[in-house]
Amino acid sequence: MDARRNNILKEIVETFIKTAKPVGSKALCDKFNLSSATIRNEMAVLEELGYLEKNHVSSGRVPSEAGYRYYVEHLMEAEKITGSDMLKLQKIFASGELELSDAINKCMEIISDITNYTSVVLGKNSKDNNLLQVSIIAINPTQVVAVVCTDKGNVENKMFNIGDSININELIKTSEIINKMLAGTPIDEVSVRLESDVKPIIKRQIKQYETVYNIFYDAFNDFVAGSSIHIAGRNNIFNQPEYNNISELKRLANKLDDTALIEKVAEDDNDENEIKIFIGDESEFDPNVTIIRKKYHINGEEGTIAVIGPKRMDYQRIVSLLEYIDEKLDSRKDENGK
């Protein structure tokens, strides 16, 4: 790969990212002040090297998976976050009212909105979390949400259908008993103490104590079980032209609903402090998407933020956005002295 082929490949990749249309030799002649024959020859060489693929319905070329990888590793230039994007994210971090997990979720929602990709936050519950409180919020007469909060800012919500047999006031009373008895307990010990210490008390005070007990047991058990998943812009990615095909859209939609598959996005590797880019078959998620992810460790909380888009993703922009969020998270870590 000499300089000219590098430049031609870079132009083809970035043009295809913007237009989603195969790039022909004519479009490159003026850009590089070369003849159409020379451009076609260079494109043929790039195709032989495996970096370009020929589109079946036109004479243009599109980047291959290897072409995107070569672009990411050798040709992609650092890009500063735009003022508009920065302002939207700054507002989130400037708000002192948001817990860390909520701030991260809001940032990824913004990224999804401004890019038309899908973003994911996978929060891993840290072992040194202690119960801060559990709350019951009534959605309607037959549905409630149990909200579990820890001293590290982790929050988990779980909705329950309670029907007509349970009085919401009894759930609230039970939450008050739990908070009084178990606040400060390591989160992975709460279920055991719920059985040994709390259940005998609510048995004497709560009519439907077994059902009420199970609601809180399930809420705590779900919290300890593993990662909490927040998906933003689940349908945004379907605005991309790659998903005009209804069968392709349904296939990806099913994968975005597969919790076990989403959790694979956060699987550990040796470079957990770096932004990682997985193109097509490089991830276990889907051969037709790119995943760009970054892990975070701050104030006892850890997790992964990731953006899922077509292989024709705006790599430079996503990397710059994740770098900016990482920088802001580091600033918050410095402010807290951790």
C-alpha positions as CSV (number, residue, x, y, z in Angstrom):
1,M,0.0,0.0,0.0
2,D,1.7,3.2,-1.2
3,A,0.5,6.7,-0.4
4,R,-1.7,7.0,-3.4
5,R,-3.6,3.8,-2.7
6,N,-3.9,4.8,1.0
7,N,-5.4,8.1,-0.1
8,I,-7.8,6.5,-2.6
9,L,-9.0,3.9,0.0
10,K,-9.5,6.6,2.6
11,E,-11.6,8.7,0.3
12,I,-13.7,5.7,-0.8
13,V,-14.3,4.6,2.8
14,E,-15.2,8.2,4.0
15,T,-17.4,8.9,0.9
16,F,-19.3,5.6,1.4
17,I,-19.8,6.4,5.1
18,K,-21.4,9.7,4.1
19,T,-23.5,8.6,1.1
20,A,-24.1,4.8,1.5
21,K,-23.6,4.7,-2.3
22,P,-20.9,2.7,-4.1
23,V,-18.0,5.0,-5.2
24,G,-17.1,5.0,-8.9
25,S,-13.8,6.0,-10.6
26,K,-15.3,9.2,-12.1
27,A,-16.0,10.7,-8.6
28,L,-12.3,10.3,-7.7
29,C,-10.7,11.7,-10.9
30,D,-11.1,15.3,-10.0
31,K,-10.2,14.7,-6.3
32,F,-6.8,13.2,-7.2
33,N,-6.2,14.8,-10.6
34,L,-5.8,11.4,-12.1
35,S,-7.3,9.8,-15.2
36,S,-10.3,7.5,-15.0
37,A,-8.1,4.6,-16.2
38,T,-5.5,5.1,-13.5
39,I,-8.2,5.3,-10.8
40,R,-9.9,2.1,-12.1
41,N,-6.6,0.3,-12.0
42,E,-5.8,1.4,-8.4
43,M,-9.4,0.4,-7.4
44,A,-8.8,-3.0,-9.0
45,V,-5.6,-3.5,-7.0
46,L,-7.4,-2.5,-3.8
47,E,-10.1,-5.1,-4.6
48,E,-7.4,-7.7,-5.2
49,L,-5.9,-6.9,-1.9
50,G,-9.3,-7.5,-0.3
51,Y,-9.9,-3.9,0.8
52,L,-12.8,-3.1,-1.7
53,E,-15.7,-5.1,-3.0
54,K,-17.6,-4.6,-6.2
55,N,-21.3,-3.7,-5.9
56,H,-23.4,-6.0,-8.1
57,V,-25.8,-3.3,-9.3
58,S,-23.2,-0.6,-10.3
59,S,-19.6,-0.2,-11.4
60,G,-18.7,1.4,-8.0
61,R,-16.8,-0.2,-5.1
62,V,-17.6,-0.3,-1.4
63,P,-15.2,-1.1,1.5
64,S,-14.9,-4.7,2.6
65,E,-14.6,-5.6,6.2
66,A,-10.8,-5.8,5.8
67,G,-11.0,-2.3,4.2
68,Y,-12.7,-0.9,7.2
69,R,-10.2,-2.5,9.5
70,Y,-7.3,-1.1,7.5
71,Y,-8.9,2.3,7.5
72,V,-9.4,2.2,11.3
73,E,-5.9,1.1,12.0
74,H,-3.9,3.1,9.4
75,L,-6.0,5.9,7.8
76,M,-8.5,7.3,10.3
77,E,-7.5,10.7,11.6
78,A,-8.3,12.0,15.0
79,E,-11.3,14.2,15.0
80,K,-12.3,16.9,17.5
81,I,-15.8,16.7,18.9
82,T,-18.0,19.4,17.3
83,G,-19.2,22.3,19.4
84,S,-22.8,21.2,19.0
85,D,-22.1,17.7,20.2
86,M,-20.0,18.9,23.1
87,L,-22.6,21.3,24.3
88,K,-25.3,18.6,24.4
89,L,-23.0,16.3,26.5
90,Q,-21.6,19.1,28.7
91,K,-25.2,19.9,29.9
92,I,-25.4,16.3,31.3
93,F,-22.1,16.5,33.2
94,A,-22.8,20.0,34.4
95,S,-25.9,18.8,36.2
96,G,-25.0,18.0,39.8
97,E,-28.4,16.4,40.4
98,L,-27.7,13.3,38.2
99,E,-26.2,10.1,39.7
100,L,-23.2,8.8,37.7
101,S,-25.2,5.9,36.1
102,D,-28.0,8.3,35.1
103,A,-25.5,10.7,33.6
104,I,-23.8,7.9,31.5
105,N,-27.3,6.7,30.3
106,K,-28.3,10.2,29.3
107,C,-25.0,10.7,27.4
108,M,-25.5,7.5,25.4
109,E,-29.1,8.5,24.7
110,I,-27.8,11.8,23.2
111,I,-25.2,9.9,21.1
112,S,-27.9,7.7,19.8
113,D,-30.1,10.6,18.9
114,I,-27.4,12.6,17.1
115,T,-25.9,9.7,15.1
116,N,-29.0,7.4,14.4
117,Y,-27.1,4.5,15.9
118,T,-28.1,2.3,18.9
119,S,-26.2,2.8,22.1
120,V,-25.8,0.4,25.0
121,V,-24.7,0.9,28.7
122,L,-23.9,-2.3,30.5
123,G,-23.4,-1.6,34.2
124,K,-21.6,-4.2,36.3
125,N,-22.6,-4.1,39.9
126,S,-19.5,-3.7,42.0
127,K,-18.9,-6.2,44.9
128,D,-18.3,-3.4,47.4
129,N,-21.8,-1.9,46.9
130,N,-23.9,-1.5,50.0
131,L,-27.7,-1.1,50.1
132,L,-28.7,2.5,50.4
133,Q,-32.4,2.1,50.2
134,V,-35.3,0.3,48.4
135,S,-38.3,2.2,47.3
136,I,-41.8,1.3,46.0
137,I,-43.3,3.5,43.3
138,A,-47.0,2.9,42.3
139,I,-47.5,3.1,38.5
140,N,-51.2,2.3,38.8
141,P,-53.4,0.3,41.2
142,T,-52.1,-3.0,39.9
143,Q,-48.4,-2.2,39.0
144,V,-45.5,-1.1,41.1
145,V,-41.8,-0.5,40.5
146,A,-39.2,-1.6,43.1
147,V,-36.2,0.7,43.0
148,V,-33.0,-0.6,44.6
149,C,-30.2,2.0,45.2
150,T,-26.7,1.5,46.5
151,D,-24.2,3.8,48.1
152,K,-22.1,3.7,44.9
153,G,-24.9,5.2,42.8
154,N,-26.1,2.0,41.2
155,V,-29.8,1.9,40.6
156,E,-31.9,-1.0,39.5
157,N,-35.6,-0.9,38.7
158,K,-38.0,-3.9,38.4
159,M,-41.7,-3.7,37.6
160,F,-44.2,-6.0,39.2
161,N,-47.9,-6.8,38.5
162,I,-49.5,-7.1,41.9
163,G,-53.2,-7.5,40.9
164,D,-55.9,-6.7,43.5
165,S,-54.7,-9.0,46.2
166,I,-51.8,-6.8,47.6
167,N,-52.2,-3.4,49.3
168,I,-49.6,-1.0,48.0
169,N,-49.3,0.4,51.5
170,E,-48.1,-2.9,52.7
171,L,-45.3,-2.9,50.1
172,I,-44.3,0.6,51.2
173,K,-44.4,-0.5,54.9
174,T,-42.2,-3.5,54.0
175,S,-39.7,-1.3,52.2
176,E,-39.5,0.9,55.3
177,I,-38.7,-2.1,57.4
178,I,-36.0,-3.3,55.0
179,N,-34.4,0.2,54.9
180,K,-34.3,0.4,58.7
181,M,-32.9,-3.1,59.2
182,L,-30.6,-3.6,56.1
183,A,-29.3,-0.2,55.0
184,G,-25.6,-0.5,54.8
185,T,-25.6,-4.2,54.2
186,P,-23.4,-5.5,51.3
187,I,-25.7,-5.9,48.3
188,D,-24.8,-9.5,47.8
189,E,-25.7,-10.3,51.4
190,V,-29.1,-8.6,51.4
191,S,-31.1,-11.7,50.1
192,V,-29.8,-13.8,53.0
193,R,-30.7,-11.3,55.6
194,L,-34.0,-10.7,54.0
195,E,-34.8,-14.3,54.7
196,S,-33.3,-14.6,58.1
197,D,-34.0,-11.2,59.6
198,V,-36.8,-9.4,57.7
199,K,-39.2,-12.2,56.8
200,P,-40.1,-13.2,60.4
201,I,-41.0,-9.6,61.1
202,I,-43.2,-9.0,58.1
203,K,-44.8,-12.3,58.7
204,R,-46.3,-10.8,61.8
205,Q,-47.2,-7.4,60.3
206,I,-48.1,-8.0,56.6
207,K,-51.2,-10.0,55.5
208,Q,-49.8,-11.2,52.1
209,Y,-46.3,-11.5,53.5
210,E,-45.2,-14.4,51.3
211,T,-46.1,-12.6,48.1
212,V,-44.7,-9.3,49.4
213,Y,-41.5,-11.0,50.4
214,N,-41.0,-12.6,47.0
215,I,-41.3,-9.2,45.3
216,F,-38.4,-7.8,47.3
217,Y,-36.4,-11.0,47.0
218,D,-36.8,-10.9,43.2
219,A,-35.8,-7.2,43.1
220,F,-32.6,-7.8,45.1
221,N,-31.8,-11.0,43.3
222,D,-32.0,-9.3,39.9
223,F,-29.7,-6.6,41.1
224,V,-27.0,-9.1,42.2
225,A,-27.4,-11.3,39.2
226,G,-25.2,-9.3,36.9
227,S,-25.2,-6.5,34.5
228,S,-27.9,-3.9,34.2
229,I,-28.6,-3.1,30.5
230,H,-29.7,0.3,29.2
231,I,-30.4,0.4,25.5
232,A,-30.9,3.8,23.8
233,G,-32.2,4.3,20.3
234,R,-33.1,0.7,19.8
235,N,-34.9,1.6,16.6
236,N,-32.6,4.4,15.5
237,I,-30.2,2.1,13.7
238,F,-33.2,1.1,11.5
239,N,-33.1,4.5,9.9
240,Q,-29.9,3.6,8.2
241,P,-30.3,2.5,4.6
242,E,-28.7,-0.9,5.3
243,Y,-32.0,-1.9,7.0
244,N,-34.5,-1.0,4.2
245,N,-34.7,-4.8,3.8
246,I,-37.5,-6.0,6.1
247,S,-35.9,-9.4,6.8
248,E,-32.6,-7.8,7.7
249,L,-34.4,-5.3,10.0
250,K,-36.3,-8.2,11.8
251,R,-33.1,-10.2,12.2
252,L,-31.3,-7.4,13.9
253,A,-34.3,-6.4,15.9
254,N,-34.4,-9.9,17.4
255,K,-30.7,-9.6,18.3
256,L,-31.3,-6.3,20.1
257,D,-33.9,-8.0,22.2
258,D,-31.6,-10.8,23.1
259,T,-30.2,-9.9,26.6
260,A,-27.6,-12.7,26.6
261,L,-26.3,-11.5,23.2
262,I,-26.2,-7.9,24.3
263,E,-24.2,-8.8,27.3
264,K,-21.5,-10.3,25.1
265,V,-20.7,-6.7,24.0
266,A,-19.0,-6.2,27.4
267,E,-17.0,-9.4,27.5
268,D,-13.5,-8.9,29.0
269,D,-10.4,-8.5,26.9
270,N,-6.8,-7.5,27.7
271,D,-7.2,-3.8,26.5
272,E,-10.1,-2.8,28.7
273,N,-8.9,0.8,29.0
274,E,-8.9,1.5,25.3
275,I,-11.7,2.2,22.9
276,K,-12.2,-1.0,21.0
277,I,-13.7,-1.4,17.5
278,F,-15.3,-4.6,16.4
279,I,-16.2,-4.8,12.7
280,G,-18.6,-7.4,11.4
281,D,-17.5,-10.9,12.2
282,E,-15.0,-9.6,14.8
283,S,-17.8,-9.6,17.4
284,E,-20.2,-12.4,18.3
285,F,-23.1,-10.0,18.0
286,D,-23.8,-9.7,14.2
287,P,-21.7,-9.9,11.1
288,N,-23.3,-6.8,9.5
289,V,-22.7,-4.3,12.2
290,T,-19.8,-2.5,13.9
291,I,-19.5,-2.1,17.7
292,I,-17.4,0.6,19.2
293,R,-17.0,0.3,23.0
294,K,-15.2,1.7,26.0
295,K,-15.1,0.4,29.5
296,Y,-15.3,2.6,32.6
297,H,-14.2,2.3,36.2
298,I,-15.2,5.1,38.5
299,N,-16.2,5.5,42.2
300,G,-16.6,1.8,42.7
301,E,-18.8,1.5,39.6
302,E,-17.8,-0.2,36.4
303,G,-19.4,-1.0,33.1
304,T,-19.2,-0.7,29.4
305,I,-20.6,2.0,27.0
306,A,-21.0,0.9,23.4
307,V,-22.4,2.2,20.1
308,I,-23.9,-0.3,17.6
309,G,-24.2,0.8,13.9
310,P,-23.7,-0.5,10.4
311,K,-20.2,-1.3,9.2
312,R,-20.6,1.9,7.3
313,M,-20.3,3.7,10.6
314,D,-18.9,7.2,11.1
315,Y,-15.9,5.8,13.0
316,Q,-14.1,9.1,13.6
317,R,-17.2,10.8,15.1
318,I,-18.1,7.9,17.4
319,V,-14.5,7.5,18.7
320,S,-14.3,11.3,19.4
321,L,-17.7,11.2,21.3
322,L,-16.6,8.2,23.5
323,E,-13.2,9.8,24.1
324,Y,-15.0,13.0,25.3
325,I,-17.3,11.0,27.7
326,D,-14.3,9.1,29.0
327,E,-12.5,12.4,29.6
328,K,-15.5,13.8,31.6
329,L,-15.7,10.6,33.6
330,D,-12.0,10.9,34.5
331,S,-12.7,14.5,35.6
332,R,-15.5,13.3,37.9
333,K,-13.2,10.6,39.3
334,D,-10.5,13.2,40.0
335,E,-13.1,15.4,41.8
336,N,-14.1,12.5,44.0
337,G,-10.5,11.6,44.6
338,K,-10.9,8.0,43.4
